[in-house]
Amino acid sequence: MPEFICGMMLSELFYNEAATPILETRFPGLPYSAGILGWSSEVLGYDDLTSTDHNWGPRFQLFLSKQDYPAFEDSISKALSQQLPLEFRGYPTNFGISVQGDQRAMARIVTGPVAHKIDIHTVEGYVERYLGLKPEGAISAADWLSFSEHKLLAVTRGKVFHDGLGTLEKLRQRYSYYPQDIWLYILAMQWAKLGEEETFVGRCAEVGDELGSMLIAGRQVKNLMHLCFMLERKYAPYSKWFGKAFSELNCGAEMGQILKRVVLSNSWSEREQCLSNAYEEVARMHNELGITRPLAEKTELHGRPYFVIRAGRFAAEILNVIESEEIKKIKFPIGSVNQFVDSDEKISNPTLCKTLKELYE
């Protein structure tokens, strides 16, 4: 096995040094865009040696215009198969092992042609398959709220190596983050979600349910982490990379230490105190944004002897500053699909998300 090189760098070198000469020689003047985005750990920059076992290696996506795609997709793929080197920087360019679905793994061969992993698309077709929406039209509030957040992240991370079509970077910019009122809405719904179980950590333990107290504390930690992503206007990845990405937030180091103490606490009172510290920290972060009037940042006793931040008041204040009539008409206060569907696999399905979109319409 050659010395490990991060996948994004490997792909860019492969594009520049191996693929570009073929494209320029065989298809001179043909406009195209190229880059690496979508699924896979190297798109987020989290790949390591373990990642090399599937859907990783010298690969990238090539995008043609809608006019050129029918005429050139097959001939480009064949030309690359015939002319690409059998390996690049010590890694096979042949992806001959089917792992799962369209995911394949590198496999060494001694003679061509190469079963390469240069996936050829149109920008429009790729976005429609990946996000379930035609990219040319307007994006409604229902569209935004029914997109899988980790798929939005995958489209806007990665790297564009060449944008001869002039549309790929514009597309990534368009989806770079939620519009203002969509952001405010999901932010309000996350505060509301946090408020649902504020008192339960203490109440469960009070009746002897220590395991239940620990479980709810863990859920509150996850809710707080999601809230931090929103407060910093960052898309959150799916569960495998959620903690890793959280550590990279501006608040990640300090909040990470607080939240670790929550889950490692040995008593409900210690657990509640650590959660109180976390609540006060996100309240401070909220006030620094200046999107509502300043709200009290200290936790206080609930009617029962449990400390809470009264998260619902943050939700109410944020909802009051939303201007979009489209959002104000949403019947069910459920937030985005990511906030009420706790399955990364399910909300990766654009067909299901299209169905869920009806909840907002």
N, C-alpha and C positions, 0 to 999 in steps of 0.2 A: 504494500500500500504506500503510495507517495506521501510526502509530507502534507498535512492538512492545510488547505487554503480556504478561507471563507467562501461560501457558495456564490455570493453576489459578485465578489471580485473575480472568481473563476469564470462565471458566466460572461462578465463584461470583457475579460481578456479573450475568451473563446469567441465572442461576437466579433471583436476587433481584429483578432489575428487569424482566425480560422474561417469564419463565415463571411465576413465582409469582402475579402478578395474574390470569393466565389460569386457573391451577389453582384459585385461591380463588373466582373468579367462576363458572366453569363446573362445578366439582366441590366445592362447599362442604362442609366436614366430612369429606371423604374422607381417611383416614390414609395417609400415604406417607412414604418416606424418599428423600433425594436426596444425591448427592455425585459425586465423580469418583475412580475407582479403576481398577485393572486396567492393561492395556497403555497405552503412550504415554509419551513423555518428560516431559510436564508433570505426570504423576502423581508422578514422582520429583523434580520441580523442576529438570530439566536441559534444558528446551526453550529454543530460540532461534529466530531467523528461519528457519533451514533447516527446523525442525520443522513449519512451517506448511503444508508441501506435501501432507500427508496425515494424516487422523485427528486433526486439531488444529483448534481453533476454538471458537466458542460452542456448547458441548455439555456434557452430563452424563448420569448414569444416574439413572433414576427407579425406585423399588422400591415395588411394591404388595403387599398381603397375598395369600396363596394364595386366599383367598375372593373378594377383589375383582378379582384379575387378569383372570379370564375375562370379567367383565362390563364392565370399564372400560379395558382396555389399548387396544383399537382406537379407542374414542371419545376417549380422551385424546390419542392420537397424531394423530387427525384434527383435533381442536380446536387443538392446537399448530401443525399444518401450516397451518391457515386463519388463525390470529391472530398468530403470531409476526411481528415486523418482518422485513423482507427483509435487514437488516443490523443489527449491534449493535457499537457502538464502532468502526465503520468496517470490520468484518469481516462477510462474508456468513454468514447463518444457514442458508443452503441448502447441503447437501452432495450435489451432483448428479453428481460425477465419481467413478466406481468406480475405485479404484487397485489393490487386491488383496484378494480375498475380501470380507470385510465392512468393509474399510477404504475410506473415501471422503474426498474432498477438497472444500474449499469452492469454490463456483462462484456467481458473481453472476447474479441473475435480475432482471427488471424487473416481474414480477407473480407473485403466489402461485398455488397453495399452495407452501409451503416444504417441501423434502425435508430435514427437520431431522435432527440427530444426537443426539436425546434418546432413549436406548435404555431401553426399559421392560422390567423383569424382576420376578420375585419374588426375594427374598434367597436363598431355598432353591434356586431354579432356577439363579441366577447362580453360586452356589458349586459346585453339582454340575457344571455345565458347565465352569467355570474350573479347579476343583481336582480334579474327578472324585470327589467325596465328598458324601453327604447331610449337611448341617450339623447335623441334629438329634441324631444318635447319638454314641456314644463314638468317640474318635479313638485308634486302636491305634498301637503302635510302628511296625508295618508301614506304616500310613497316613502317619505323620509322615516316615518315611524315604523314602517313594516320592513325596512332594510335590516338585515343582520349586521350588527355593529362590527363584528370582527371581519366581515367581508368588505365593508367600507374601508376598514383599516388596510386590508390586503390590497385593495385597488390603489390606495393612496400612498402606501409605503413602497418598498422595492426601489427600482431605479429605471429611468428611461435612458437608453444608450444612444438612441438616435430618433428624432421625431420629424422625419421627412414629410409625413402627412400633415403635420401641424395641428393635429387634433388630440393626440394622446396626453400631452401635458395639460391642455385645456380641460380635458375630461377629468384628470386627476385633481386639478384645481377646483373644479366645480363640486367635487365630492369631498374636498379637503376637510370640512367639518360641517356640522349642522348649521343651518341658518339661525339667526338670533332667536326668533320666537320658538322654533323647534327646540333649540337648546334650553331656553327658559322653561319650556313645558316639561321636558324630561328631567331637568334639574328639580323642578317642583315635585314631580312624581317620585323622585328618589328620596327627597326629604320626607314625603308622606310615607313612603315605604319604611324608612328608618323609624318613623314615629309609631308604626303599628305595634312594635314589640319592645318599646323602651322599658316598660315596667316589668317585663316577663322574666328577665334574668334573676331579679330578686324574688319575685313571686314564686317561681318554680322551686328555687332552693328553699324558700320558707316552708314549703309543704313537703320537704324531704326529697325533691326531685333534682338532685345535683346534676345528673346526666342531662336532663332537660334544660337546666340552666346553662350548662356548657354548650349544648347544641344551639340554643338561641343566641348566646354570645358569639359563637362562630358565625352564625348567619348575619348578625349585626356587623361583625368585622367585614364580611364580604360586601354588605350594603355600604359601609363606610368607604371601602376601597373603590367601589364603583362611583360613589359620590365624588371622591377625590379626582378620578379621571374626568368627570364632568366639570368640576370646578376649574380644572386646568385645560379644559377644552381639548381633550385627547380621546380618541377612540380606544376602547379597551379590547385586547385580543381575547380569544377563547381560553378556556381554563388552563390548558397546558402552559401557556405563556403569561397568564394573568399576573401572577406574583412577580415574575421577572420584569414585566413592563411597569408594574406599580413601583418597583424599586427605582425606576428611572425617572419618575415624576419629580417635580421640584420638591414636593412634600414627602417623597417616598422614604428618605432616610429617617427623618424624625417620626413620621406617622408609623412607619414600619416597626420601629422599636416599641411604640405605644401599643400597637395592635398585637405584636408578639406577646407582650405582657398580659393582654386580655386572654389569649388562648392558652397561655401557660399558667394562669392563676390557679391557685389551689383552693380558693374559697370564693363564694359568691360576692362577698363584700369587697374583696380585692378585685374581682372581675368587674364589678360595678364601678369601682373607683377608676380603674384603667379605662373603661368605656367612657366615663365622664370626662376624662382627659382628652379622649379622642373626639367626643362631641364638641367640646369647647374649642378644639383646634379647627374643626371644619366650620364651626360658627364664625371663628375669626377669619378664616379664608373666605367665607361668604361675604362678610362685611367689607373685606378688602376689595372685592369686585365692584362694590358700589351700585349694584343693580336694584337694591331696595334701600329704604331707610335703614340705618344701623339697628341691629337687633341685639338683645342681651346675649352675651356669650357664655355666661356662667350656668352650669347645671343647677337645678333647684329641686327641692323635695316635691314629689307628686303628692296627691292627697293621702296616699299610703306612703310608708317610709322608704321610697325608692327614688334615687336621683335621676332626673331626666333633663333633656335640653328643650323639651316640647318642640319637637321637630316640625309638627304640623303648622306652627306659626310661620316658619320659613317657607313652607310650601304655599301657604295662603298669600303671603306678601309677594312671592315671585309670580304667582298666577295673576295678581292684580296689575302687573306691569306688562303683561302680554297684550299686544295690539292686534294680532291676527284674528280676524273673525272666523277664519277656517278652523283655527285651533280652539277658539272659544265655543264652537258648535260641537266639538267632540263629545259624544254622549257619555262614554264610559271613561272615568279617570284612571286609565291603566298604564299610561306611559307608552314607551316603545315596546316592540315585541321582545326585546332583550330584557325588559323589566318584569314581564309576567310569564315568559316561557323559559324555564330553567333547563334547557337542553340545547347545547351547541349544535348537535347533529340536526335536530328538528329545524332550528331557524337558519340552518345553512341551505335549506331546501327552498328555492325561490318560488316554487309552486305553492307550497304551504304558506309562505309569507304573503303571496298575492291573495290567498283566501283570508288570512288574518286581516288584511287591509280593509276588509268590509267593516270591521269593528270601528273604524274611524270615519266611515262614510255614512 
